[in-house]
Amino acid sequence: MSSRNSGASALDLSSCAREPIRTPGAIQPYGLILVLDHPTLTVNARAVARPELIETLGDPLGQSLDTVLGGTLAHCRPLLVALEQGASHFLGALPVGMAGHHPTVAHRIGDDVIIELEAPVPGEPGSLEDLYPSIRRFMAAIERAPTTQALSEIAAVHIRELTGFDRTMIYQFDPDWNGAVVAEDRNSVLPSYLDLRFPESNIPAQARELYRQNRIRLIADSHYTPVPLVRVPAIAEAPPTDLGPAMLRSVSPVHLQYMRNMGTGASMSVSVLCEGELWGLISCHNRRARRVPYHVRTACEFIGQILSLQISLKQRAVQVEERIARRAIQVRLLGRMAGDTDFMAALGRDQRSLLALTQSAGAAIVHRGECILHGDCPSQRQVMQLVQWLTAQPIEGDIFCTDTLPQQWKHAEAFAGVASGVLAISISQIHDSFVIWFRPEVVRTVRWGGDPRKEESEQPLSPRTSFEGWKQTVREQSLPWNEVDRDAALELRTAIVDIVLRKAEEMAALNEQLLRSNKELEAFSYSVSHDLRAPFRHIVGYSELLWSSAGERLNDSEKRFLETIVESAKSAGTLVDDLLSFSQMGRSTMGQIAMDMTALADDVRHKLDMEYTGRAIAWEIRTLPRVLADPGMLRLVWQNLLSNAIKFTRDTPEPRIEVGHQRNDTEDIFFVKDNGCGFDMRYVDKLFGVFQRLHHVDEYEGTGIGLANVHRIITRHGGRTWAEGQVGAGATFYFTIPFADGDHL
């Protein structure tokens, strides 16, 4: 771990993040490194900690593999030639003059083969086989561990037992790469760091990547003097040699200063990987310098791999159990939605399942301007404001997720208590429609290893400030949403969209059937009404002939019968004519031209003079705009509306009829207003239907088709029709004509 800097050198944490940690140009002084060209296997660079080895065995620089170090590596040539890119291979413990047997490892990086020979540790124990009982005890213990926490505690104990370090910690990363010490085993030499947190900058991204690639790392002495890597003149200007996989690679001076300020003379880290990603570290510290033999490090690396597998299995098992539970909840919700035409209402009928699906305290369903709240939520107004904000955000994958909403949207501070965390899914590409889950603020105290608020460049490395616990109270933050929460929400979104699409397809099929039926019905009504016109006219004509030729011989009853026949035939004929007109409205071709609505309305009024002869009607026809419409059809609209106004003001002492106009952004609105008998608004939906009458035929004549014709004509023009009325106080009928291509005529 790296941290804040101290001293006159002005080393800071940001410089550690930029430092070339893979290419330090030096090694730690516990052995030697040879860099060979592949495949010639000629030494291009070397770093030798003990000068007497060069004096005794000769300088390996520029020499062939077969001759360097007294030929101890000659038998490794076939292995080194075949070494694959990025691979490492243990070559055994090889003798290096009088310096003893050195554990030797080869690494292949690009065109370089790096051979590191690590000096033996004085008094080191036997071999890896001698450590097997410790490894076996560890494996037996973790089989009984029920949780990840228990696994971490067991690993900390066994690693410290193997290495003899003063303190061993299990250090876990969060999604933002801040670290927390979740388990610890130590003696009294070093202080406890258990439960302390450290900011992301303590272990920069490039260092985390190196930890991911190399599972183990040892710094035996924080006060060591680096041994430089010497190169042959031919590659003096070449890019620096990548020593990334080498155990002896020298480390950042910032990191060494960090260790000294922690009061540690040696450290070792073992990487814990889950699903190939860095989960955390087994971090070991010692007050004094301490070397760990190769076979002990190998045992620790093995334990780290076992721990990684066990943590992965535990986490995966927990996720599987949770996913099964969420899937059961989702099945219940889907069962309700599938059998209901209104998915919003269906979700709301099982509020407990809706909230349990994402472990939330509240949820809101917003669809087509309607907002339904369940559980602990912000107000409807606040939710609709949130929807507007969400709509403006670049949401990837139709899901938005945060546990710190007030930090991203200041208006959320007003309801942070119930909605610091938000998980939202978009359920429409057209409308601002969302299902939103809420989690409340969880106020908690976090112990940091130093104050993370201070700028690293302002705060020098110091054991008193960088590592002493600093408490922070976290507010306006909920429990985090995990992958299971997000997946459950996305699966629900898919189900909702599928159900809505399926119902839309069903509705489209029904509409198609209805359209086909309507066309067939129109054709039938046209045929029937056309064929019935002649018989009814014959009935009227022959009845009138019978009256004129035999009227004197008929008695009063027979005359009354004949009058009834004539009146009924005329009424039926009128009905047939209106039906024929109605069916023609749906079949005839529209011929739209620019026309003067004022002149048309006034002309229709004059042609209706005979309908109100002897009555004094106060007419007011305002100036109307020009529109693009079919003149014949619009004449019929005005004729029906004005005729109705005349008819329904028949019993009004001082009848008034007003024709006017309004305008909005997309259409012209026309109206005919009268002060006649009016109607009850409870039945307004019936007005524009075929054969719908709100008054008895004995009170006001008519077939009930006129307003249906008006509605059909205006609908074909892309407009709307509606009416307002009050019994005994008159009525107002409206219709609209859209602007032509957005222009005002």
C-alpha positions in Angstrom: 0.0 0.0 0.0 1.2 3.5 -0.8 0.1 6.7 1.0 1.0 10.3 1.8 4.5 11.5 1.7 6.9 13.1 4.2 10.2 14.7 4.2 12.2 17.1 2.0 12.0 14.8 -1.0 8.4 16.0 -1.5 7.3 12.5 -2.7 3.5 12.5 -3.0 0.9 9.9 -3.6 0.1 11.1 -7.2 3.7 10.5 -8.2 3.4 6.9 -7.0 0.4 6.4 -9.4 2.6 7.7 -12.3 5.8 5.9 -11.3 7.2 3.2 -13.7 6.9 0.4 -11.2 7.4 -2.3 -13.8 10.6 -0.8 -15.1 12.5 0.5 -12.0 16.0 -0.3 -13.5 17.1 -2.0 -10.2 16.5 -5.0 -8.0 16.4 -5.7 -4.2 19.8 -6.9 -2.9 18.9 -10.5 -2.2 20.2 -12.3 -5.3 20.8 -11.5 -9.0 18.9 -11.1 -12.2 20.0 -11.9 -15.8 18.1 -10.5 -18.8 18.7 -12.7 -21.9 17.8 -12.1 -25.5 15.4 -14.7 -26.9 16.2 -17.0 -28.6 20.0 -16.4 -28.7 20.0 -16.5 -24.8 22.8 -14.0 -24.6 22.9 -11.8 -21.5 21.9 -8.2 -22.4 21.6 -6.9 -18.8 22.3 -8.0 -15.3 22.0 -6.9 -11.7 24.2 -8.7 -9.2 23.9 -7.9 -5.5 27.2 -9.5 -4.4 30.2 -8.1 -6.3 32.4 -11.0 -5.2 30.3 -13.3 -7.5 31.4 -11.3 -10.5 35.0 -11.4 -9.3 34.8 -15.2 -8.8 32.6 -16.3 -11.7 33.1 -13.5 -14.2 30.8 -10.8 -15.4 27.9 -12.4 -17.2 27.1 -9.3 -19.3 27.3 -10.1 -23.0 28.0 -13.8 -22.3 26.1 -16.9 -23.5 23.8 -18.8 -21.2 26.1 -21.8 -21.4 29.0 -20.0 -19.8 27.6 -17.6 -17.3 27.8 -18.3 -13.5 30.2 -21.2 -14.2 27.7 -22.9 -16.6 25.1 -23.6 -13.9 22.3 -22.6 -16.3 23.5 -24.5 -19.4 21.2 -27.5 -18.9 18.2 -25.0 -18.9 18.6 -24.0 -22.5 15.8 -26.2 -24.0 13.4 -25.0 -21.3 14.2 -21.4 -21.9 14.0 -21.6 -25.7 10.6 -23.2 -25.4 9.3 -20.7 -22.8 6.1 -19.1 -24.0 5.2 -15.4 -23.9 4.1 -14.3 -20.5 5.0 -17.6 -18.8 7.1 -18.3 -15.7 9.0 -21.5 -14.9 10.8 -22.7 -11.7 14.2 -24.0 -12.7 15.1 -25.4 -9.3 17.6 -24.5 -6.6 20.8 -24.0 -8.6 24.4 -23.6 -7.2 26.0 -20.2 -7.6 29.7 -20.6 -6.7 30.3 -20.6 -3.0 27.1 -18.5 -2.4 24.9 -21.6 -2.1 21.9 -22.9 -3.9 19.6 -20.2 -5.3 15.9 -20.8 -6.1 15.8 -19.9 -9.7 12.8 -18.7 -11.8 12.6 -17.8 -15.5 10.1 -15.3 -17.0 9.4 -14.5 -20.6 8.4 -10.9 -21.5 8.5 -10.0 -25.2 12.0 -10.7 -26.5 13.5 -10.9 -23.0 14.0 -13.9 -20.8 14.5 -12.8 -17.2 16.2 -15.3 -14.9 16.2 -14.4 -11.2 18.3 -16.3 -8.8 17.3 -15.6 -5.2 19.9 -16.0 -2.5 19.2 -18.6 0.1 17.8 -17.5 3.5 20.2 -18.3 6.4 18.7 -20.9 8.6 15.7 -21.5 6.4 13.7 -24.7 7.1 13.6 -27.7 4.9 11.2 -27.9 1.9 7.6 -27.4 0.8 6.9 -31.0 1.9 7.7 -29.9 5.5 5.0 -27.3 5.3 2.3 -29.7 4.1 0.8 -30.4 7.6 0.2 -26.6 8.0 -1.5 -26.5 4.6 -3.6 -29.6 5.4 -4.8 -28.0 8.7 -5.8 -24.9 6.7 -7.8 -26.9 4.2 -9.6 -28.8 6.9 -10.4 -25.5 8.7 -11.9 -23.8 5.6 -14.1 -26.7 4.9 -16.1 -25.8 8.0 -16.1 -22.1 7.4 -19.7 -20.9 6.8 -18.9 -17.4 5.5 -16.4 -15.3 3.6 -15.6 -13.5 6.9 -14.8 -16.8 8.5 -12.6 -17.8 5.6 -10.7 -14.6 5.9 -10.0 -15.0 9.6 -8.8 -18.6 9.1 -6.4 -17.5 6.3 -5.0 -14.7 8.4 -4.1 -17.1 11.2 -2.5 -19.7 9.0 -0.5 -17.3 6.9 1.0 -15.7 10.0 1.8 -19.1 11.4 3.7 -20.0 8.2 5.6 -16.7 7.8 6.2 -15.6 11.3 5.2 -12.0 10.5 4.0 -9.7 13.3 0.7 -8.9 11.6 -1.3 -10.5 8.8 -4.4 -8.8 7.4 -7.1 -9.7 4.9 -7.7 -6.5 2.8 -10.8 -6.4 0.7 -11.6 -3.9 -2.1 -15.0 -2.3 -2.6 -16.5 -1.4 -6.1 -14.6 2.0 -6.0 -11.3 0.3 -5.0 -11.3 1.7 -1.5 -9.9 -1.0 0.8 -11.0 -2.3 4.2 -9.2 -4.6 6.6 -11.8 -7.4 7.2 -9.7 -9.9 9.2 -6.5 -9.7 11.1 -4.1 -11.9 13.1 -1.2 -10.2 15.0 1.0 -10.1 18.0 1.6 -7.0 20.2 4.4 -5.6 18.2 2.3 -3.8 15.5 -1.0 -2.0 16.1 -4.3 -3.3 14.9 -5.8 -2.1 11.6 -8.9 -4.2 11.8 -12.0 -2.5 10.3 -9.9 0.5 9.0 -10.5 1.7 5.5 -8.0 3.1 3.0 -8.8 5.2 0.0 -8.4 4.0 -3.6 -5.3 6.1 -4.1 -3.4 4.0 -1.6 -3.0 1.3 -4.2 -3.0 2.9 -7.6 -4.5 1.2 -10.7 -1.2 0.1 -12.1 -0.2 -1.4 -8.8 -3.5 -3.3 -8.6 -3.0 -4.6 -12.1 0.4 -5.9 -11.1 -1.1 -7.6 -8.0 -3.6 -9.2 -10.3 -0.9 -10.6 -12.6 1.6 -11.6 -9.9 0.0 -13.4 -7.0 2.8 -12.8 -4.4 5.1 -9.9 -3.6 7.9 -9.6 -0.9 9.8 -6.5 0.3 12.2 -8.0 2.8 13.6 -4.7 4.1 12.1 -1.2 3.8 15.6 0.3 4.2 17.3 -1.7 1.4 19.7 -0.1 -1.1 18.7 -1.0 -4.7 21.1 -2.8 -7.0 21.1 -1.2 -10.5 20.4 -3.2 -13.7 23.5 -2.8 -15.9 22.9 -3.2 -19.7 25.2 -3.9 -22.7 26.1 -0.8 -24.7 24.1 -2.1 -27.7 20.8 -1.6 -25.8 21.7 1.3 -23.7 19.2 3.6 -25.4 16.5 0.9 -25.7 13.2 1.1 -23.7 13.6 0.1 -20.0 13.5 -3.6 -19.2 10.1 -4.8 -17.9 10.8 -6.5 -14.6 7.1 -6.8 -13.7 7.0 -10.6 -12.9 10.3 -10.7 -11.0 10.2 -11.2 -7.2 13.5 -9.3 -6.8 12.2 -6.2 -8.7 12.9 -3.0 -6.8 9.9 -1.1 -5.6 8.8 2.6 -5.5 10.6 4.9 -3.1 7.2 6.2 -2.1 6.1 2.8 -1.1 9.2 2.2 0.9 8.6 5.6 2.7 5.1 4.4 3.3 6.3 1.2 5.0 8.8 3.1 7.2 6.1 5.5 8.3 3.9 2.5 9.2 6.7 1.3 11.3 7.2 -1.9 9.2 10.5 -3.2 8.1 9.2 -5.9 5.9 6.0 -6.7 4.0 4.5 -9.5 1.9 1.3 -9.5 -0.2 -0.6 -12.4 -1.6 -3.3 -11.6 -4.1 -6.8 -12.9 -3.7 -8.6 -13.2 -7.1 -12.2 -14.0 -7.7 -13.4 -14.8 -11.2 -10.1 -13.4 -12.5 -10.5 -10.0 -10.8 -8.7 -8.7 -7.8 -10.9 -9.2 -4.7 -8.3 -8.2 -2.1 -4.9 -9.0 -0.6 -3.4 -11.0 2.2 -1.1 -8.3 3.5 1.7 -9.3 6.0 3.8 -6.8 8.0 6.8 -7.2 10.3 8.5 -4.6 12.5 12.0 -5.7 11.5 13.4 -6.8 8.1 12.4 -10.3 7.3 13.1 -12.6 4.3 10.6 -15.4 3.5 12.1 -18.5 1.8 10.9 -19.4 -1.7 9.1 -22.6 -0.6 7.3 -20.8 2.3 6.1 -18.1 -0.2 5.0 -20.9 -2.5 2.9 -22.4 0.3 1.4 -18.9 1.0 0.6 -18.5 -2.6 -1.1 -21.9 -2.6 -3.2 -20.9 0.4 -4.0 -17.7 -1.4 -5.3 -19.6 -4.4 -7.4 -21.9 -2.2 -8.8 -18.9 -0.4 -9.6 -17.3 -3.7 -11.5 -20.4 -4.9 -13.4 -20.7 -1.6 -14.4 -17.0 -1.6 -15.6 -17.3 -5.2 -17.6 -20.4 -4.3 -19.2 -18.8 -1.2 -20.1 -15.6 -3.1 -21.4 -17.6 -6.1 -23.5 -19.8 -3.7 -25.0 -16.8 -2.0 -25.8 -15.2 -5.4 -27.4 -18.4 -6.7 -29.6 -18.7 -3.6 -30.5 -15.0 -3.9 -31.3 -15.3 -7.6 -33.5 -18.3 -7.0 -35.4 -16.3 -4.3 -35.8 -13.3 -6.6 -36.9 -15.5 -9.5 -39.7 -16.9 -7.3 -40.8 -13.4 -6.6 -40.7 -12.5 -10.2 -42.8 -15.5 -11.2 -45.5 -14.3 -8.8 -45.4 -10.8 -10.3 -45.5 -12.2 -13.8 -48.5 -14.3 -13.0 -50.4 -11.2 -11.9 -49.3 -9.2 -14.9 -50.1 -11.8 -17.5 -53.7 -12.1 -16.4 -54.4 -8.3 -16.2 -54.7 -5.7 -19.0 -53.2 -3.1 -16.7 -49.7 -4.0 -15.6 -49.4 -1.0 -13.3 -52.5 -2.2 -11.3 -51.2 -5.8 -11.4 -47.8 -4.9 -9.9 -49.5 -2.8 -7.2 -51.7 -5.6 -6.0 -48.6 -7.4 -4.7 -46.7 -4.6 -3.1 -44.7 -6.9 -0.9 -43.3 -8.8 -3.9 -42.6 -5.7 -5.9 -40.4 -4.3 -3.0 -38.8 -7.7 -2.2 -37.7 -8.1 -5.8 -34.9 -5.5 -5.3 -34.9 -5.5 -1.4 -36.3 -1.9 -1.4 -38.4 0.1 1.0 -40.5 1.9 -1.7 -41.3 1.8 -5.4 -43.0 4.1 -7.9 -44.6 3.1 -11.2 -44.7 6.0 -13.7 -46.5 5.4 -17.0 -48.0 7.9 -19.4 -48.2 10.7 -16.9 -49.7 8.5 -14.1 -47.7 7.9 -10.9 -48.5 5.1 -8.4 -46.5 4.9 -5.2 -45.9 1.9 -3.0 -44.2 1.7 0.4 -41.9 4.5 1.6 -41.4 6.9 -1.3 -40.9 10.6 -2.0 -44.1 12.5 -2.9 -45.7 12.2 -6.3 -44.5 15.7 -7.3 -40.9 14.7 -6.3 -41.1 11.4 -8.1 -42.2 13.2 -11.3 -39.4 15.7 -11.0 -37.0 12.7 -10.6 -38.5 11.1 -13.8 -37.8 14.4 -15.7 -34.2 14.3 -14.4 -33.8 10.6 -15.2 -35.1 11.2 -18.7 -32.3 13.7 -19.3 -29.6 11.3 -18.1 -27.6 9.1 -20.5 -28.9 5.8 -19.2 -27.1 2.7 -20.5 -29.0 -0.5 -20.9 -32.3 1.0 -19.8 -31.3 0.9 -16.1 -30.1 3.6 -13.7 -28.6 2.7 -10.3 -27.0 4.8 -7.5 -26.8 4.6 -3.8 -25.9 8.3 -3.5 -28.6 10.1 -5.4 -28.3 13.4 -3.5 -24.6 13.7 -4.6 -25.7 13.4 -8.2 -28.9 15.5 -8.1 -29.0 18.2 -5.5 -32.9 18.3 -5.4 -32.8 14.7 -3.9 -31.5 16.1 -0.7 -35.1 17.1 0.2 -36.1 13.4 0.3 -32.7 11.7 1.1 -34.3 10.1 4.2 -36.5 7.8 2.1 -34.6 7.8 -1.3 -30.8 8.1 -1.0 -30.7 5.0 -3.2 -32.5 4.7 -6.5 -32.8 1.8 -9.0 -34.8 2.7 -12.1 -35.7 0.8 -15.3 -37.1 2.5 -18.4 -40.1 0.5 -19.7 -40.9 2.6 -22.8 -38.9 4.1 -25.7 -41.7 6.5 -26.4 -43.1 7.7 -23.1 -41.3 8.8 -19.9 -42.2 5.5 -18.2 -40.2 4.0 -15.3 -40.4 1.5 -12.5 -38.3 3.1 -9.7 -37.2 1.5 -6.4 -36.1 3.5 -3.4 -33.8 2.7 -0.5 -33.6 5.0 2.5 -30.5 6.8 3.9 -28.4 4.6 6.2 -26.3 6.7 8.5 -23.1 4.9 9.5 -19.7 5.5 10.8 -16.6 4.6 8.8 -13.1 4.3 10.3 -10.4 5.4 7.9 -6.7 4.9 8.3 -6.1 8.7 8.1 -8.4 11.5 7.0 -9.3 10.8 3.3 -10.7 14.3 2.9 -7.3 16.0 3.0 -5.5 16.5 -0.3 -2.6 14.1 -0.6 -0.3 16.9 -1.9 -1.0 18.9 1.3 -0.7 16.0 3.8 2.8 14.5 4.2 3.3 10.9 5.0 3.2 10.5 8.8 2.4 7.6 11.0 0.4 9.8 13.3 -1.9 11.2 10.6 -1.8 8.6 7.8 -2.5 5.5 9.9 -4.4 6.6 13.0 -8.1 5.9 12.8 -10.2 8.8 11.6 -14.0 8.4 11.9 -16.4 9.7 9.2 -20.2 9.8 9.5 -21.6 8.9 6.1 -25.0 10.4 5.3 -27.3 10.7 2.2 -26.2 7.2 1.2 -28.2 3.9 1.1 -27.2 0.3 1.1 -25.5 -0.4 -2.2 -27.4 -2.2 -5.0 -25.7 -5.4 -6.0 -25.7 -7.4 -9.3 -28.6 -9.5 -8.2 -30.7 -6.4 -7.6 -29.9 -5.0 -11.0 -30.5 -8.3 -12.8 -33.8 -8.8 -11.1 -34.9 -5.3 -12.2 -33.8 -5.8 -15.8 -35.6 -9.2 -16.0 -38.8 -7.5 -14.7 -38.3 -4.8 -17.4 -38.0 -7.5 -20.1 -41.2 -9.1 -18.8 -43.1 -5.9 -18.7 -42.0 -4.9 -22.2 -42.9 -8.4 -23.5 -46.4 -8.3 -21.9 -47.1 -4.8 -23.2 -45.9 -5.8 -26.7 -48.0 -8.9 -26.7 -51.1 -7.0 -25.6 -50.3 -4.4 -28.3 -50.2 -7.1 -30.9 -53.4 -8.6 -29.6 -55.0 -5.1 -29.8 -53.7 -4.6 -33.3 -55.2 -7.9 -34.4 -58.5 -6.9 -32.8 -58.4 -3.5 -34.5 -57.7 -5.2 -37.8 -60.7 -7.4 -37.4 -62.8 -4.5 -36.3 -61.7 -2.4 -39.3 -62.6 -5.3 -41.6 -66.0 -5.7 -39.9 -66.6 -2.0 -40.1 -65.9 -2.0 -43.9 -68.2 -4.9 -44.4 -70.9 -3.2 -42.3 -70.5 0.0 -44.3 -70.9 -1.9 -47.5 -73.9 -3.7 -46.1 -75.6 -0.5 -44.9 -74.9 1.3 -48.2 -76.4 -1.6 -50.1 -79.4 -1.9 -47.9 -80.1 1.8 -47.6 -79.7 2.3 -51.3 -82.1 -0.6 -52.1 -84.7 0.6 -49.6 -85.0 4.1 -50.9 -87.2 3.1 -53.9 -89.7 0.9 -51.9 -90.3 3.6 -49.3 -90.9 6.2 -52.0 -93.3 3.9 -53.7 -95.2 3.4 -50.5 -95.5 7.2 -50.1 -96.4 7.8 -53.8 -99.0 5.1 -54.0 -100.5 6.1 -50.6 -100.9 9.7 -51.9 -102.5 8.4 -55.1 -104.9 6.3 -53.1 -105.8 9.3 -51.0 -106.5 11.5 -54.0 -108.5 8.8 -55.9 -110.5 7.3 -53.1 -110.2 9.8 -50.3 -114.0 10.7 -50.5 -115.0 7.1 -50.0 -112.8 6.5 -47.0 -114.1 6.8 -43.5 -112.2 8.6 -40.7 -110.5 5.5 -39.4 -109.3 4.5 -42.9 -108.0 8.1 -43.5 -106.1 8.0 -40.2 -104.6 4.6 -41.2 -103.5 6.0 -44.5 -101.9 9.1 -42.9 -100.0 6.9 -40.5 -98.7 4.8 -43.4 -97.5 8.0 -45.3 -95.8 9.5 -42.2 -94.1 6.2 -41.3 -92.9 5.7 -44.8 -91.5 9.2 -45.0 -89.8 8.8 -41.6 -88.3 5.5 -42.7 -87.2 7.1 -46.0 -85.5 9.9 -44.1 -83.7 7.4 -41.9 -82.6 5.4 -45.0 -81.3 8.6 -46.6 -79.3 9.5 -43.5 -77.9 5.9 -43.3 -76.8 6.2 -46.9 -75.2 9.5 -46.2 -73.4 8.1 -43.2 -72.0 5.1 -45.1 -70.9 7.3 -47.9 -68.9 9.4 -45.5 -66.6 6.5 -44.9 -66.3 5.4 -48.6 -66.1 8.7 -50.5 -62.8 10.3 -51.6 -61.8 13.5 -49.9 -60.9 16.4 -52.1 -59.3 19.0 -49.9 -59.0 22.7 -50.9 -58.5 25.9 -49.1 -61.9 27.2 -48.2 -63.5 30.2 -46.4 -65.3 28.8 -43.3 -67.1 32.1 -42.7 -68.7 32.1 -46.1 -69.6 28.4 -45.8 -71.2 28.7 -42.4 -73.2 31.8 -43.4 -74.4 30.1 -46.6 -75.6 27.1 -44.7 -77.5 29.4 -42.3 -79.3 31.1 -45.1 -80.3 27.7 -46.6 -81.9 26.8 -43.2 -84.1 29.8 -43.1 -87.2 27.7 -43.7 -86.5 25.7 -40.6 -87.1 28.7 -38.3 -89.7 30.7 -40.2 -91.6 32.9 -37.8 -89.0 32.7 -35.0 -86.6 35.5 -34.1 -83.2 33.9 -33.6 -80.2 36.1 -32.6 -77.4 34.9 -34.8 -73.7 35.7 -34.2 -71.3 34.4 -36.8 -67.8 35.6 -36.1 -65.0 35.8 -38.7 -63.7 32.3 -39.2 -60.3 31.4 -40.8 -59.6 29.6 -44.1 -58.9 25.9 -43.7 -57.8 23.0 -46.0 -60.8 20.6 -46.1 -63.4 18.9 -48.3 -66.0 21.5 -49.0 -68.9 19.1 -49.4 -68.2 17.3 -46.2 -67.7 20.5 -44.2 -71.0 21.8 -45.5 -72.7 18.7 -44.1 -70.9 19.4 -40.7 -72.2 22.9 -40.5 -75.6 21.9 -41.7 -76.0 19.3 -39.0 -74.7 21.5 -36.2 -76.7 24.6 -37.2 -79.8 22.6 -37.8 -79.5 21.0 -34.3 -79.0 24.5 -32.8 -82.2 25.7 -34.5 -84.1 22.6 -33.5 -83.1 22.5 -29.8 -83.8 26.3 -29.3 -87.4 25.8 -30.5 -88.9 26.3 -27.0 -86.4 29.0 -25.9 -88.1 32.4 -25.5 -85.1 34.4 -26.8 -83.0 31.9 -28.8 -79.3 32.8 -29.5 -76.9 30.9 -31.7 -73.2 31.7 -31.8 -70.6 30.4 -34.3 -67.0 31.1 -33.3 -63.4 30.1 -33.5 -60.3 29.5 -31.3 -56.8 28.4 -32.2 -54.0 26.4 -30.5 -50.5 25.4 -31.7 -51.7 22.7 -34.0 -55.3 23.2 -35.1 -58.3 25.5 -35.6 -61.2 25.0 -33.2 -64.7 25.8 -34.3 -67.8 25.8 -32.2 -71.6 26.3 -32.4 -73.2 27.5 -29.2 -76.9 27.8 -28.4 -79.1 28.6 -25.4 -81.6 25.8 -26.0 -82.6 22.8 -24.0 -79.0 21.5 -23.5 -78.2 18.0 -22.3 -77.0 16.1 -19.2 -73.1 15.8 -19.3 -73.4 12.3 -17.9 -74.4 11.1 -21.3 -72.0 13.2 -23.3 -70.1 10.1 -24.6 -73.3 9.0 -26.4 -73.7 12.1 -28.5 -71.5 11.3 -31.5 -72.6 7.6 -31.8 -75.0 6.2 -34.4 -78.7 6.3 -33.4 -77.8 7.9 -30.1 -80.5 10.3 -28.9 -80.7 12.2 -25.6 -84.3 13.4 -26.3 -87.5 11.5 -27.1 -88.5 11.5 -30.8 -91.9 13.0 -29.8 -90.0 16.1 -28.4 -87.5 16.7 -31.2 -87.5 15.0 -34.6 -84.4 13.3 -36.0 -82.7 10.0 -36.7 -79.7 10.2 -34.4 -77.2 10.0 -37.3 -76.4 13.7 -37.8 -73.7 14.0 -35.1 -72.3 10.6 -36.0 -71.8 12.0 -39.5 -70.1 15.1 -38.0 -67.7 12.9 -36.0 -66.9 10.7 -39.0 -66.2 13.7 -41.3 -64.0 15.5 -38.7 -62.1 12.3 -37.9 -61.3 11.7 -41.5 -59.8 15.3 -41.6 -57.6 14.4 -38.6 -59.6 16.5 -36.2 -61.5 16.0 -32.9 -65.2 16.5 -31.8 -66.6 17.1 -28.4 -69.5 18.9 -26.7 -70.4 20.7 -23.4 -73.9 21.2 -22.1 -76.2 21.8 -19.2 -79.9 20.9 -19.0 -82.0 23.9 -19.7 -79.0 26.2 -20.3 -77.9 25.3 -23.8 -75.0 23.4 -25.4 -71.7 24.0 -27.3 -70.5 21.6 -30.0 -66.8 21.8 -31.0 -64.8 20.4 -33.9 -61.2 20.9 -35.0 -59.3 21.1 -38.3 -55.5 20.5 -38.1 -53.2 23.0 -39.7 -52.0 22.1 -43.2 -48.3 21.0 -42.7 -48.1 23.2 -39.7 -49.0 26.4 -41.6 -51.8 28.8 -40.5 -54.1 29.4 -43.5 
